[in-house]
C-alpha cells in the first residue's frame, strides 16, 4: 500500500451505496500489517523513509509510554542511514541520553551542516564548515582517559593562538617528533620528562629561546650545532729554550727571539675535541734596522704529538712580507687550508714559530702573544 494514500477519496465515499470490496479489505489489512507499532519492531523498507518536513524532526523520549526501564533503542541495520535535512534537529534531552555508534558506524557532517554538543546557553562542541575549511571546536574541557591516543596525521596542524598555554603535567612523557612555529611558550612542570626518540630533533629558529636551569645529556651525547666556523685566540704560555726566546716584559705579553739562527717557539693549542682545524694565525714583528729581508724568513708549522711520535699537519707557512719595511711592522703569518679533525683524547697540538736567520737576520724579532685558531664544529666539547 503506498504511503499517505487514501483508499477512498473522503469519508462520504464510504456508504451503503458503494459496498466495501475485497481489494479495499486487503488494503486495510496491509495497512494494519505495515503500521508502526507502539511497542517497537523491525521494519524492512524497500525505499528511503522521509519523516517530517524542513524544520521538523523525531524526538526519542526516555519516558512513558516507552519501555518500563526508560531505555529506548533505535537501531539502523548495516548500510542503513538516518538523514536530518536542512533545519532539522536531533535532540538528546537530559543526562542519561545516549547516541551509540557500533563498530564501523559513521557520523557524517557534510556541506554546511553542524554537529553540536550543547550546555546551558553555550556550546561544548561544534563540528561544522564555516567556509574556510571544516572545523571542530571545543568550548569546554577535553579529557583523554588513561591509555588514550590523540593522533595528528601527516599535514595536520595544532594551532595555539596568542595567550594559549600548553601545560605538560609532571611525569608526562612526550615521544616522537613535533614542531612549533611562531611565538609560543611551553612549560614542563617539575618531574616532567620530554623524550626525543632516535632521529627526532629540537629545532629553535632565529629569535627563539630555550630557558632551563640545567640540561642533562645522556651517554656520550653532546649539545649539537649547525656547522659553524669559529676563531679563538689561544691563551696558553709559549715554550722555548731560555737562550732562544725571552719575555719582552714582566707580564710576558710578547716574546722576543734572542739569537739569529732560526730558533723555535712552541705554542700549545687548545682546540675543541671533534672539531676540524682549518687555519692558524700568529702575529709577529721584525726588529728595526734591517737592510733587507732576512734570507731565512720566519715560518709557522702545526704539529700533533702522541706517544713520542710527532707529525706535522699541513705544509709550512712562510712569512710573506713584500719588503723589510713591511716586515718591521706588526703582521701575520697564516697557515690555512687545513682539514685536521681534532682528537684530544690521543694527541697534543702545537703551533711552532721559527725566527728569522741567515743573511740580513737580526735578533729581537717579536711574537706578540697572539695565536688564533680557526675551526669548524657541530657540537659543544665537554672541556
C-alpha positions, 0 to 999 in steps of 0.5 A: 500500500503506498504511503499517505494514500487514501483508499477512498477519496473522503469519508462520504465515499464510504456508504451503503451505496458503494459496498466495501470490496475485497481489494479495499479489505486487503488494503486495510489489512496491509495497512494494519500489517505495515503500521508502526507499532507502539511497542517497537519492531523491525521494519524492512523498507524497500525505499528511503523513509522521509519523516517530517518536513524542513524544520521538523524532526523525531524526538526519542523520549526516555519516558512513558509510554516507552519501555518500563526501564526508560531505555529506548533503542533505535537501531539502523541495520548495516548500510542503513542511514538516518538523514536530518535535512536542512533545519532539522534537529536531533535532540538528546534531552537530559543526562542519561541520553545516549547516541551509540555508534557500533563498530564501523558506524559513521557520523557524517557532517557534510556541506554546511551542516553542524554537529553540536554538543550543547550546555546551558546557553553555550556550546561544548562542541561544534563540528561544522564548515564555516567556509574556510575549511571544516572545523571542530571546536571545543568550548569546554574541557577535553579529557583523554582517559588513561591509555588514550591516543590523540593522533595528528596525521601527516599535514595536520596542524595544532594551532595555539593562538596568542595567550594559549598555554600548553601545560605538560603535567609532571611525569608526562612523557612526550615521544616522537617528533613535533614542531612549533612555529611562531611565538609560543611558550611551553612549560614542563612542570617539575618531574616532567620528562620530554623524550626525543626518540632516535632521529627526532630533533629540537629545532629553535629558529632565529629569535627563539629561546630555550630557558632551563636551569640545567640540561642533562645529556645522556651517554656520550651525547653532546649539545649539537650545532649547525656547522659553524666556523669559529676563531679563538685566540689561544691563551696558553704560555709559549715554550722555548729554550731560555737562550732562544726566546725571552719575555719582552716584559714582566707580564710576558705579553710578547716574546722576543727571539734572542739569537739569529739562527732560526730558533723555535717557539712552541705554542700549545693549542687548545682546540675543541675535541671533534672539531676540524682545524682549518687555519692558524694565525700568529702575529709577529714583528721584525726588529728595526734596522734591517737592510733587507729581508732576512734570507731565512724568513720566519715560518709557522708549522702545526704539529700533533704529538702522541706517544713520542711520535710527532707529525706535522699537519699541513705544509709550512707557512712562510712569512710573506712580507713584500719588503723589510719595511713591511716586515718591521711592522706588526703582521701575520703569518697564516697557515690555512687550508687545513682539514685536521679533525681534532682528537684530544683524547690521543694527541697534543697540538702545537703551533711552532714559530721559527725566527728569522736567520741567515743573511740580513737576520737580526735578533729581537724579532717579536711574537706578540702573544697572539695565536688564533685558531680557526675551526669548524664544529657541530657540537659543544666539547665537554672541556 
